[in-house]
Amino acid sequence: GCAEGYARDATEIQNIQIADGDVCRGLPIPIYMVFPRLFTCPTLETTNFKVEFEVNVVVLLHDDHLITENFQLKLFRM
């Protein structure tokens, strides 16, 4: 937090290309991602400070049509 409210700083930890070309319709595409240990930590939230993670899925179609969706993650250390 800061005097004006909250400051948000987003960084890209990892970028993975899942598929390319003419993907078969109706074929499920599983997405597995291992987060790098040096750049991630458990989700943390305190009164004045928090660390959160999200996954941004970007789909670029052949006609340059862009579809994006963000998914919030809660990371736990086991």
Secondary structure, DSSP 8 states (H G I E B T S, - for coil): -BTTB---------------SS--TT----------GGG----EE-SS-EE-EEEEEEEE-TTS-EEEEEEEE-----
